[in-house]
Amino acid sequence: MNHRLDGADAPYWQSLEAGQLQLPRCASCRRWLWPAGHRCSTCGSIGMVWEERPLRATVYSWTRTWHRFALTEALDLPYVSIVAEIEDCGIRLMGRMDDPSPDDPAIGEAVVGRIDRTRVGDDAIPTIIWSRAA
């Protein structure tokens, strides 16, 4: 079973494959939901809609990885992973920084994203790559 194809978050992965970001929202109370589920945790509705969101966010947290660990052989070291809070919806998503600068990201710093792929073991998964906003 490939969770990216049949899990509650399958529309997220499908949208990334198509080059866009879509996130789930309750059709009833309009609350943004993440992680994706089959029922709204606020009102209990089972009606979910997936809405396209711009790839604009702020840095919520980050870490710089200096050492290899399982299935990351394709990534150049060191690399920076961030948790970014998506603009106007509050959903936080992980991604990698594309900035080769040795300067650390700043919490609250504006970033813009693009969708690329990251090799993880034998799989190339769609990934959000963040850059500092101009």
N, CA, C and O atoms as a GROMACS GRO file, in nm:
protein
  536
    1MET      N    1   0.085  -0.119   0.000
    1MET     CA    2   0.000   0.000   0.000
    1MET      C    3   0.089   0.124   0.000
    1MET      O    4   0.176   0.138   0.085
    2ASN      N    5   0.067   0.214  -0.094
    2ASN     CA    6   0.139   0.340  -0.100
    2ASN      C    7   0.050   0.448  -0.039
    2ASN      O    8  -0.048   0.490  -0.099
    3HIS      N    9   0.086   0.491   0.081
    3HIS     CA   10   0.005   0.590   0.153
    3HIS      C   11  -0.015   0.716   0.070
    3HIS      O   12  -0.120   0.781   0.081
    4ARG      N   13   0.083   0.753  -0.013
    4ARG     CA   14   0.067   0.874  -0.093
    4ARG      C   15  -0.044   0.860  -0.196
    4ARG      O   16  -0.094   0.960  -0.248
    5LEU      N   17  -0.085   0.737  -0.227
    5LEU     CA   18  -0.189   0.716  -0.326
    5LEU      C   19  -0.327   0.696  -0.268
    5LEU      O   20  -0.426   0.726  -0.334
    6ASP      N   21  -0.336   0.647  -0.144
    6ASP     CA   22  -0.469   0.612  -0.094
    6ASP      C   23  -0.498   0.656   0.049
    6ASP      O   24  -0.602   0.621   0.103
    7GLY      N   25  -0.410   0.732   0.112
    7GLY     CA   26  -0.436   0.780   0.248
    7GLY      C   27  -0.523   0.904   0.247
    7GLY      O   28  -0.558   0.955   0.140
    8ALA      N   29  -0.559   0.952   0.365
    8ALA     CA   30  -0.640   1.073   0.376
    8ALA      C   31  -0.570   1.193   0.314
    8ALA      O   32  -0.635   1.288   0.271
    9ASP      N   33  -0.436   1.189   0.310
    9ASP     CA   34  -0.362   1.301   0.253
    9ASP      C   35  -0.324   1.279   0.106
    9ASP      O   36  -0.241   1.352   0.053
   10ALA      N   37  -0.383   1.181   0.040
   10ALA     CA   38  -0.353   1.154  -0.101
   10ALA      C   39  -0.372   1.278  -0.189
   10ALA      O   40  -0.289   1.300  -0.278
   11PRO      N   41  -0.476   1.361  -0.169
   11PRO     CA   42  -0.488   1.481  -0.252
   11PRO      C   43  -0.370   1.579  -0.236
   11PRO      O   44  -0.336   1.650  -0.330
   12TYR      N   45  -0.310   1.581  -0.118
   12TYR     CA   46  -0.191   1.665  -0.096
   12TYR      C   47  -0.078   1.618  -0.189
   12TYR      O   48  -0.019   1.699  -0.261
   13TRP      N   49  -0.049   1.488  -0.186
   13TRP     CA   50   0.058   1.433  -0.269
   13TRP      C   51   0.027   1.446  -0.418
   13TRP      O   52   0.116   1.476  -0.497
   14GLN      N   53  -0.099   1.426  -0.454
   14GLN     CA   54  -0.139   1.441  -0.595
   14GLN      C   55  -0.120   1.585  -0.642
   14GLN      O   56  -0.077   1.608  -0.754
   15SER      N   57  -0.153   1.681  -0.556
   15SER     CA   58  -0.137   1.822  -0.594
   15SER      C   59   0.011   1.856  -0.609
   15SER      O   60   0.048   1.929  -0.701
   16LEU      N   61   0.096   1.805  -0.519
   16LEU     CA   62   0.240   1.829  -0.533
   16LEU      C   63   0.291   1.770  -0.664
   16LEU      O   64   0.371   1.833  -0.734
   17GLU      N   65   0.246   1.649  -0.698
   17GLU     CA   66   0.285   1.586  -0.824
   17GLU      C   67   0.245   1.673  -0.943
   17GLU      O   68   0.313   1.674  -1.045
   18ALA      N   69   0.134   1.747  -0.929
   18ALA     CA   70   0.085   1.834  -1.036
   18ALA      C   71   0.147   1.974  -1.030
   18ALA      O   72   0.114   2.060  -1.111
   19GLY      N   73   0.238   1.996  -0.933
   19GLY     CA   74   0.308   2.124  -0.926
   19GLY      C   75   0.237   2.233  -0.849
   19GLY      O   76   0.264   2.351  -0.869
   20GLN      N   77   0.146   2.195  -0.760
   20GLN     CA   78   0.076   2.295  -0.679
   20GLN      C   79   0.058   2.244  -0.537
   20GLN      O   80   0.082   2.126  -0.509
   21LEU      N   81   0.017   2.332  -0.449
   21LEU     CA   82  -0.009   2.296  -0.310
   21LEU      C   83  -0.158   2.308  -0.283
   21LEU      O   84  -0.216   2.416  -0.298
   22GLN      N   85  -0.220   2.197  -0.243
   22GLN     CA   86  -0.359   2.199  -0.201
   22GLN      C   87  -0.366   2.146  -0.059
   22GLN      O   88  -0.298   2.050  -0.024
   23LEU      N   89  -0.449   2.212   0.023
   23LEU     CA   90  -0.462   2.176   0.163
   23LEU      C   91  -0.609   2.156   0.198
   23LEU      O   92  -0.696   2.217   0.137
   24PRO      N   93  -0.637   2.070   0.298
   24PRO     CA   94  -0.775   2.038   0.331
   24PRO      C   95  -0.841   2.141   0.422
   24PRO      O   96  -0.778   2.200   0.510
   25ARG      N   97  -0.969   2.161   0.396
   25ARG     CA   98  -1.050   2.253   0.474
   25ARG      C   99  -1.187   2.190   0.493
   25ARG      O  100  -1.239   2.125   0.403
   26CYS      N  101  -1.244   2.210   0.610
   26CYS     CA  102  -1.378   2.158   0.637
   26CYS      C  103  -1.479   2.235   0.553
   26CYS      O  104  -1.481   2.358   0.554
   27ALA      N  105  -1.563   2.163   0.480
   27ALA     CA  106  -1.664   2.226   0.396
   27ALA      C  107  -1.773   2.290   0.480
   27ALA      O  108  -1.844   2.380   0.433
   28SER      N  109  -1.788   2.246   0.605
   28SER     CA  110  -1.894   2.297   0.691
   28SER      C  111  -1.850   2.421   0.770
   28SER      O  112  -1.907   2.528   0.753
   29CYS      N  113  -1.749   2.407   0.855
   29CYS     CA  114  -1.707   2.518   0.941
   29CYS      C  115  -1.590   2.598   0.882
   29CYS      O  116  -1.553   2.701   0.938
   30ARG      N  117  -1.532   2.552   0.771
   30ARG     CA  118  -1.425   2.619   0.697
   30ARG      C  119  -1.291   2.621   0.769
   30ARG      O  120  -1.203   2.699   0.733
   31ARG      N  121  -1.274   2.538   0.870
   31ARG     CA  122  -1.146   2.531   0.942
   31ARG      C  123  -1.044   2.456   0.857
   31ARG      O  124  -1.075   2.354   0.796
   32TRP      N  125  -0.920   2.509   0.852
   32TRP     CA  126  -0.811   2.438   0.786
   32TRP      C  127  -0.772   2.320   0.872
   32TRP      O  128  -0.769   2.330   0.994
   33LEU      N  129  -0.742   2.207   0.809
   33LEU     CA  130  -0.714   2.084   0.884
   33LEU      C  131  -0.580   2.025   0.841
   33LEU      O  132  -0.554   2.006   0.722
   34TRP      N  133  -0.495   1.996   0.938
   34TRP     CA  134  -0.371   1.925   0.910
   34TRP      C  135  -0.324   1.861   1.038
   34TRP      O  136  -0.320   1.929   1.140
   35PRO      N  137  -0.290   1.734   1.038
   35PRO     CA  138  -0.282   1.650   0.919
   35PRO      C  139  -0.421   1.621   0.862
   35PRO      O  140  -0.523   1.636   0.930
   36ALA      N  141  -0.421   1.581   0.737
   36ALA     CA  142  -0.546   1.552   0.669
   36ALA      C  143  -0.617   1.436   0.738
   36ALA      O  144  -0.553   1.343   0.788
   37GLY      N  145  -0.747   1.442   0.740
   37GLY     CA  146  -0.827   1.335   0.799
   37GLY      C  147  -0.956   1.319   0.721
   37GLY      O  148  -0.976   1.383   0.618
   38HIS      N  149  -1.041   1.234   0.773
   38HIS     CA  150  -1.169   1.210   0.706
   38HIS      C  151  -1.284   1.283   0.776
   38HIS      O  152  -1.397   1.282   0.728
   39ARG      N  153  -1.254   1.346   0.890
   39ARG     CA  154  -1.357   1.414   0.968
   39ARG      C  155  -1.297   1.539   1.031
   39ARG      O  156  -1.182   1.538   1.074
   40CYS      N  157  -1.374   1.646   1.036
   40CYS     CA  158  -1.329   1.770   1.098
   40CYS      C  159  -1.320   1.753   1.249
   40CYS      O  160  -1.414   1.707   1.314
   41SER      N  161  -1.207   1.791   1.304
   41SER     CA  162  -1.188   1.778   1.450
   41SER      C  163  -1.262   1.887   1.527
   41SER      O  164  -1.271   1.879   1.650
   42THR      N  165  -1.314   1.988   1.460
   42THR     CA  166  -1.387   2.095   1.527
   42THR      C  167  -1.537   2.070   1.528
   42THR      O  168  -1.600   2.072   1.634
   43CYS      N  169  -1.594   2.045   1.408
   43CYS     CA  170  -1.740   2.032   1.401
   43CYS      C  171  -1.788   1.890   1.373
   43CYS      O  172  -1.908   1.862   1.382
   44GLY      N  173  -1.696   1.799   1.340
   44GLY     CA  174  -1.733   1.660   1.316
   44GLY      C  175  -1.780   1.629   1.175
   44GLY      O  176  -1.811   1.514   1.145
   45SER      N  177  -1.785   1.730   1.089
   45SER     CA  178  -1.830   1.709   0.952
   45SER      C  179  -1.735   1.614   0.878
   45SER      O  180  -1.615   1.610   0.904
   46ILE      N  181  -1.792   1.537   0.784
   46ILE     CA  182  -1.708   1.451   0.700
   46ILE      C  183  -1.685   1.514   0.563
   46ILE      O  184  -1.623   1.452   0.477
   47GLY      N  185  -1.734   1.634   0.542
   47GLY     CA  186  -1.715   1.703   0.415
   47GLY      C  187  -1.585   1.781   0.412
   47GLY      O  188  -1.572   1.884   0.479
   48MET      N  189  -1.488   1.733   0.335
   48MET     CA  190  -1.360   1.802   0.320
   48MET      C  191  -1.348   1.856   0.179
   48MET      O  192  -1.391   1.791   0.083
   49VAL      N  193  -1.289   1.974   0.166
   49VAL     CA  194  -1.256   2.030   0.035
   49VAL      C  195  -1.106   2.058   0.036
   49VAL      O  196  -1.048   2.091   0.139
   50TRP      N  197  -1.046   2.045  -0.079
   50TRP     CA  198  -0.903   2.072  -0.094
   50TRP      C  199  -0.889   2.199  -0.174
   50TRP      O  200  -0.937   2.208  -0.287
   51GLU      N  201  -0.821   2.298  -0.114
   51GLU     CA  202  -0.807   2.429  -0.178
   51GLU      C  203  -0.661   2.458  -0.208
   51GLU      O  204  -0.572   2.429  -0.127
   52GLU      N  205  -0.637   2.515  -0.326
   52GLU     CA  206  -0.501   2.551  -0.363
   52GLU      C  207  -0.453   2.669  -0.277
   52GLU      O  208  -0.527   2.764  -0.254
   53ARG      N  209  -0.330   2.659  -0.232
   53ARG     CA  210  -0.268   2.763  -0.150
   53ARG      C  211  -0.139   2.808  -0.218
   53ARG      O  212  -0.071   2.727  -0.281
   54PRO      N  213  -0.106   2.936  -0.206
   54PRO     CA  214   0.023   2.981  -0.261
   54PRO      C  215   0.138   2.927  -0.176
   54PRO      O  216   0.122   2.903  -0.057
   55LEU      N  217   0.251   2.909  -0.239
   55LEU     CA  218   0.369   2.859  -0.168
   55LEU      C  219   0.443   2.977  -0.104
   55LEU      O  220   0.558   3.006  -0.137
   56ARG      N  221   0.374   3.042  -0.010
   56ARG     CA  222   0.431   3.151   0.069
   56ARG      C  223   0.409   3.116   0.216
   56ARG      O  224   0.302   3.071   0.255
   57ALA      N  225   0.514   3.137   0.295
   57ALA     CA  226   0.507   3.095   0.435
   57ALA      C  227   0.608   3.174   0.518
   57ALA      O  228   0.679   3.260   0.467
   58THR      N  229   0.612   3.142   0.647
   58THR     CA  230   0.715   3.194   0.737
   58THR      C  231   0.780   3.075   0.807
   58THR      O  232   0.718   2.971   0.827
   59VAL      N  233   0.906   3.093   0.843
   59VAL     CA  234   0.980   2.987   0.912
   59VAL      C  235   0.926   2.974   1.054
   59VAL      O  236   0.924   3.071   1.130
   60TYR      N  237   0.881   2.854   1.088
   60TYR     CA  238   0.832   2.824   1.222
   60TYR      C  239   0.944   2.762   1.306
   60TYR      O  240   0.960   2.795   1.424
   61SER      N  241   1.021   2.671   1.246
   61SER     CA  242   1.138   2.612   1.311
   61SER      C  243   1.229   2.556   1.202
   61SER      O  244   1.190   2.545   1.086
   62TRP      N  245   1.352   2.522   1.241
   62TRP     CA  246   1.446   2.471   1.143
   62TRP      C  247   1.556   2.390   1.211
   62TRP      O  248   1.577   2.400   1.332
   63THR      N  249   1.627   2.310   1.130
   63THR     CA  250   1.744   2.237   1.178
   63THR      C  251   1.839   2.217   1.061
   63THR      O  252   1.797   2.201   0.946
   64ARG      N  253   1.968   2.220   1.091
   64ARG     CA  254   2.070   2.193   0.989
   64ARG      C  255   2.124   2.053   1.014
   64ARG      O  256   2.167   2.021   1.126
   65THR      N  257   2.121   1.969   0.913
   65THR     CA  258   2.168   1.831   0.924
   65THR      C  259   2.308   1.821   0.866
   65THR      O  260   2.331   1.857   0.750
   66TRP      N  261   2.402   1.771   0.947
   66TRP     CA  262   2.543   1.761   0.908
   66TRP      C  263   2.586   1.618   0.877
   66TRP      O  264   2.687   1.597   0.810
   67HIS      N  265   2.510   1.520   0.927
   67HIS     CA  266   2.551   1.380   0.913
   67HIS      C  267   2.444   1.300   0.840
   67HIS      O  268   2.325   1.328   0.852
   68ARG      N  269   2.489   1.202   0.765
   68ARG     CA  270   2.401   1.115   0.692
   68ARG      C  271   2.321   1.024   0.785
   68ARG      O  272   2.371   0.982   0.890
   69PHE      N  273   2.201   0.994   0.748
   69PHE     CA  274   2.123   0.889   0.814
   69PHE      C  275   2.046   0.814   0.708
   69PHE      O  276   2.044   0.856   0.592
   70ALA      N  277   1.983   0.707   0.745
   70ALA     CA  278   1.921   0.614   0.649
   70ALA      C  279   1.837   0.685   0.543
   70ALA      O  280   1.757   0.772   0.574
   71LEU      N  281   1.858   0.646   0.419
   71LEU     CA  282   1.782   0.687   0.302
   71LEU      C  283   1.804   0.832   0.259
   71LEU      O  284   1.728   0.882   0.176
   72THR      N  285   1.905   0.901   0.313
   72THR     CA  286   1.930   1.040   0.274
   72THR      C  287   2.056   1.054   0.190
   72THR      O  288   2.109   1.164   0.177
   73GLU      N  289   2.103   0.946   0.133
   73GLU     CA  290   2.229   0.948   0.059
   73GLU      C  291   2.230   1.045  -0.058
   73GLU      O  292   2.336   1.092  -0.097
   74ALA      N  293   2.114   1.076  -0.114
   74ALA     CA  294   2.108   1.165  -0.230
   74ALA      C  295   2.115   1.313  -0.194
   74ALA      O  296   2.131   1.397  -0.282
   75LEU      N  297   2.104   1.346  -0.067
   75LEU     CA  298   2.106   1.486  -0.026
   75LEU      C  299   2.248   1.534   0.000
   75LEU      O  300   2.328   1.464   0.064
   76ASP      N  301   2.280   1.653  -0.050
   76ASP     CA  302   2.410   1.713  -0.022
   76ASP      C  303   2.413   1.760   0.123
   76ASP      O  304   2.315   1.816   0.173
   77LEU      N  305   2.525   1.737   0.188
   77LEU     CA  306   2.542   1.780   0.327
   77LEU      C  307   2.620   1.911   0.332
   77LEU      O  308   2.705   1.935   0.247
   78PRO      N  309   2.593   1.995   0.430
   78PRO     CA  310   2.478   1.990   0.518
   78PRO      C  311   2.354   2.044   0.445
   78PRO      O  312   2.365   2.110   0.342
   79TYR      N  313   2.237   2.016   0.499
   79TYR     CA  314   2.115   2.073   0.443
   79TYR      C  315   2.027   2.121   0.558
   79TYR      O  316   2.038   2.074   0.671
   80VAL      N  317   1.941   2.216   0.525
   80VAL     CA  318   1.853   2.275   0.625
   80VAL      C  319   1.710   2.231   0.596
   80VAL      O  320   1.659   2.248   0.486
   81SER      N  321   1.647   2.174   0.698
   81SER     CA  322   1.504   2.140   0.691
   81SER      C  323   1.429   2.245   0.773
   81SER      O  324   1.475   2.287   0.879
   82ILE      N  325   1.314   2.285   0.723
   82ILE     CA  326   1.235   2.381   0.800
   82ILE      C  327   1.092   2.331   0.814
   82ILE      O  328   1.043   2.250   0.734
   83VAL      N  329   1.027   2.381   0.916
   83VAL     CA  330   0.882   2.373   0.928
   83VAL      C  331   0.834   2.513   0.895
   83VAL      O  332   0.871   2.610   0.963
   84ALA      N  333   0.752   2.524   0.792
   84ALA     CA  334   0.704   2.653   0.745
   84ALA      C  335   0.555   2.664   0.771
   84ALA      O  336   0.479   2.570   0.745
   85GLU      N  337   0.513   2.779   0.822
   85GLU     CA  338   0.371   2.803   0.844
   85GLU      C  339   0.314   2.873   0.721
   85GLU      O  340   0.352   2.985   0.687
   86ILE      N  341   0.222   2.803   0.654
   86ILE     CA  342   0.166   2.851   0.528
   86ILE      C  343   0.082   2.977   0.552
   86ILE      O  344   0.001   2.983   0.645
   87GLU      N  345   0.104   3.075   0.467
   87GLU     CA  346   0.038   3.204   0.478
   87GLU      C  347  -0.114   3.191   0.479
   87GLU      O  348  -0.170   3.118   0.398
   88ASP      N  349  -0.178   3.261   0.569
   88ASP     CA  350  -0.324   3.276   0.577
   88ASP      C  351  -0.402   3.150   0.612
   88ASP      O  352  -0.525   3.149   0.603
   89CYS      N  353  -0.334   3.042   0.653
   89CYS     CA  354  -0.412   2.925   0.695
   89CYS      C  355  -0.355   2.859   0.820
   89CYS      O  356  -0.424   2.780   0.885
   90GLY      N  357  -0.231   2.890   0.856
   90GLY     CA  358  -0.173   2.838   0.979
   90GLY      C  359  -0.124   2.695   0.974
   90GLY      O  360  -0.071   2.645   1.074
   91ILE      N  361  -0.141   2.627   0.862
   91ILE     CA  362  -0.092   2.490   0.850
   91ILE      C  363   0.059   2.493   0.840
   91ILE      O  364   0.116   2.577   0.770
   92ARG      N  365   0.124   2.402   0.910
   92ARG     CA  366   0.270   2.393   0.909
   92ARG      C  367   0.314   2.268   0.834
   92ARG      O  368   0.267   2.158   0.860
   93LEU      N  369   0.406   2.290   0.739
   93LEU     CA  370   0.458   2.181   0.657
   93LEU      C  371   0.609   2.179   0.659
   93LEU      O  372   0.674   2.284   0.672
   94MET      N  373   0.667   2.060   0.648
   94MET     CA  374   0.811   2.047   0.640
   94MET      C  375   0.858   2.063   0.496
   94MET      O  376   0.784   2.037   0.402
   95GLY      N  377   0.981   2.106   0.483
   95GLY     CA  378   1.045   2.118   0.352
   95GLY      C  379   1.193   2.144   0.372
   95GLY      O  380   1.242   2.150   0.484
   96ARG      N  381   1.264   2.160   0.261
   96ARG     CA  382   1.408   2.188   0.267
   96ARG      C  383   1.435   2.329   0.218
   96ARG      O  384   1.364   2.380   0.132
   97MET      N  385   1.537   2.392   0.275
   97MET     CA  386   1.581   2.523   0.227
   97MET      C  387   1.671   2.502   0.106
   97MET      O  388   1.752   2.410   0.102
   98ASP      N  389   1.656   2.590   0.008
   98ASP     CA  390   1.735   2.584  -0.114
   98ASP      C  391   1.851   2.683  -0.109
   98ASP      O  392   1.930   2.692  -0.203
   99ASP      N  393   1.862   2.755   0.000
   99ASP     CA  394   1.961   2.862   0.013
   99ASP      C  395   2.095   2.805   0.057
   99ASP      O  396   2.105   2.749   0.166
  100PRO      N  397   2.199   2.818  -0.026
  100PRO     CA  398   2.330   2.765   0.012
  100PRO      C  399   2.402   2.853   0.115
  100PRO      O  400   2.513   2.820   0.157
  101SER      N  401   2.340   2.963   0.155
  101SER     CA  402   2.402   3.055   0.249
  101SER      C  403   2.428   2.987   0.383
  101SER      O  404   2.346   2.907   0.428
  102PRO      N  405   2.540   3.017   0.446
  102PRO     CA  406   2.565   2.961   0.579
  102PRO      C  407   2.481   3.031   0.686
  102PRO      O  408   2.480   2.987   0.801
  103ASP      N  409   2.412   3.139   0.649
  103ASP     CA  410   2.329   3.210   0.746
  103ASP      C  411   2.210   3.125   0.787
  103ASP      O  412   2.142   3.067   0.702
  104ASP      N  413   2.187   3.119   0.915
  104ASP     CA  414   2.073   3.042   0.965
  104ASP      C  415   1.942   3.110   0.929
  104ASP      O  416   1.935   3.233   0.926
  105PRO      N  417   1.839   3.032   0.901
  105PRO     CA  418   1.707   3.092   0.882
  105PRO      C  419   1.663   3.158   1.013
  105PRO      O  420   1.708   3.118   1.121
  106ALA      N  421   1.579   3.256   1.002
  106ALA     CA  422   1.528   3.323   1.121
  106ALA      C  423   1.382   3.283   1.142
  106ALA      O  424   1.303   3.279   1.048
  107ILE      N  425   1.347   3.253   1.266
  107ILE     CA  426   1.207   3.222   1.296
  107ILE      C  427   1.123   3.344   1.256
  107ILE      O  428   1.156   3.457   1.293
  108GLY      N  429   1.016   3.322   1.181
  108GLY     CA  430   0.931   3.430   1.133
  108GLY      C  431   0.972   3.486   0.998
  108GLY      O  432   0.901   3.568   0.941
  109GLU      N  433   1.088   3.443   0.946
  109GLU     CA  434   1.136   3.491   0.816
  109GLU      C  435   1.043   3.444   0.704
  109GLU      O  436   0.997   3.330   0.704
  110ALA      N  437   1.016   3.533   0.609
  110ALA     CA  438   0.931   3.498   0.495
  110ALA      C  439   1.007   3.409   0.397
  110ALA      O  440   1.123   3.434   0.366
  111VAL      N  441   0.939   3.306   0.349
  111VAL     CA  442   0.995   3.215   0.250
  111VAL      C  443   0.892   3.190   0.140
  111VAL      O  444   0.771   3.202   0.161
  112VAL      N  445   0.943   3.155   0.022
  112VAL     CA  446   0.858   3.116  -0.090
  112VAL      C  447   0.903   2.977  -0.134
  112VAL      O  448   1.020   2.941  -0.120
  113GLY      N  449   0.810   2.900  -0.185
  113GLY     CA  450   0.842   2.762  -0.219
  113GLY      C  451   0.827   2.730  -0.366
  113GLY      O  452   0.763   2.802  -0.443
  114ARG      N  453   0.887   2.620  -0.400
  114ARG     CA  454   0.869   2.558  -0.530
  114ARG      C  455   0.864   2.407  -0.504
  114ARG      O  456   0.911   2.360  -0.401
  115ILE      N  457   0.809   2.335  -0.597
  115ILE     CA  458   0.796   2.191  -0.578
  115ILE      C  459   0.900   2.121  -0.665
  115ILE      O  460   0.913   2.148  -0.784
  116ASP      N  461   0.972   2.031  -0.603
  116ASP     CA  462   1.075   1.953  -0.670
  116ASP      C  463   1.062   1.810  -0.619
  116ASP      O  464   0.958   1.772  -0.566
  117ARG      N  465   1.166   1.732  -0.636
  117ARG     CA  466   1.165   1.594  -0.588
  117ARG      C  467   1.288   1.571  -0.503
  117ARG      O  468   1.392   1.631  -0.524
  118THR      N  469   1.273   1.483  -0.405
  118THR     CA  470   1.384   1.441  -0.319
  118THR      C  471   1.392   1.290  -0.324
  118THR      O  472   1.292   1.221  -0.305
  119ARG      N  473   1.512   1.239  -0.350
  119ARG     CA  474   1.532   1.095  -0.351
  119ARG      C  475   1.542   1.046  -0.208
  119ARG      O  476   1.626   1.094  -0.131
  120VAL      N  477   1.457   0.953  -0.173
  120VAL     CA  478   1.457   0.888  -0.041
  120VAL      C  479   1.461   0.739  -0.068
  120VAL      O  480   1.361   0.678  -0.106
  121GLY      N  481   1.579   0.680  -0.048
  121GLY     CA  482   1.596   0.540  -0.083
  121GLY      C  483   1.577   0.523  -0.232
  121GLY      O  484   1.645   0.588  -0.312
  122ASP      N  485   1.486   0.437  -0.272
  122ASP     CA  486   1.458   0.411  -0.413
  122ASP      C  487   1.344   0.496  -0.468
  122ASP      O  488   1.303   0.478  -0.583
  123ASP      N  489   1.292   0.586  -0.388
  123ASP     CA  490   1.174   0.664  -0.426
  123ASP      C  491   1.214   0.810  -0.443
  123ASP      O  492   1.302   0.860  -0.372
  124ALA      N  493   1.152   0.878  -0.536
  124ALA     CA  494   1.169   1.022  -0.554
  124ALA      C  495   1.036   1.087  -0.518
  124ALA      O  496   0.940   1.082  -0.596
  125ILE      N  497   1.030   1.147  -0.400
  125ILE     CA  498   0.903   1.202  -0.353
  125ILE      C  499   0.894   1.351  -0.382
  125ILE      O  500   0.996   1.421  -0.379
  126PRO      N  501   0.773   1.401  -0.411
  126PRO     CA  502   0.759   1.545  -0.430
  126PRO      C  503   0.788   1.616  -0.298
  126PRO      O  504   0.747   1.571  -0.191
  127THR      N  505   0.861   1.727  -0.308
  127THR     CA  506   0.908   1.798  -0.191
  127THR      C  507   0.894   1.947  -0.212
  127THR      O  508   0.915   1.997  -0.323
  128ILE      N  509   0.859   2.019  -0.106
  128ILE     CA  510   0.859   2.165  -0.113
  128ILE      C  511   1.000   2.213  -0.079
  128ILE      O  512   1.055   2.179   0.025
  129ILE      N  513   1.056   2.292  -0.170
  129ILE     CA  514   1.188   2.352  -0.150
  129ILE      C  515   1.165   2.500  -0.125
  129ILE      O  516   1.110   2.570  -0.209
  130TRP      N  517   1.209   2.547  -0.008
  130TRP     CA  518   1.186   2.686   0.033
  130TRP      C  519   1.309   2.771   0.007
  130TRP      O  520   1.422   2.724   0.020
  131SER      N  521   1.286   2.896  -0.030
  131SER     CA  522   1.391   2.997  -0.046
  131SER      C  523   1.349   3.122   0.028
  131SER      O  524   1.230   3.147   0.048
  132ARG      N  525   1.447   3.199   0.068
  132ARG     CA  526   1.416   3.326   0.134
  132ARG      C  527   1.338   3.415   0.036
  132ARG      O  528   1.373   3.424  -0.081
  133ALA      N  529   1.234   3.480   0.087
  133ALA     CA  530   1.155   3.570   0.003
  133ALA      C  531   1.236   3.694  -0.028
  133ALA      O  532   1.311   3.744   0.056
  134ALA      N  533   1.220   3.744  -0.149
  134ALA     CA  534   1.295   3.865  -0.190
  134ALA      C  535   1.235   3.990  -0.130
  134ALA      O  536   1.285   4.100  -0.154
   0.00000   0.00000   0.00000
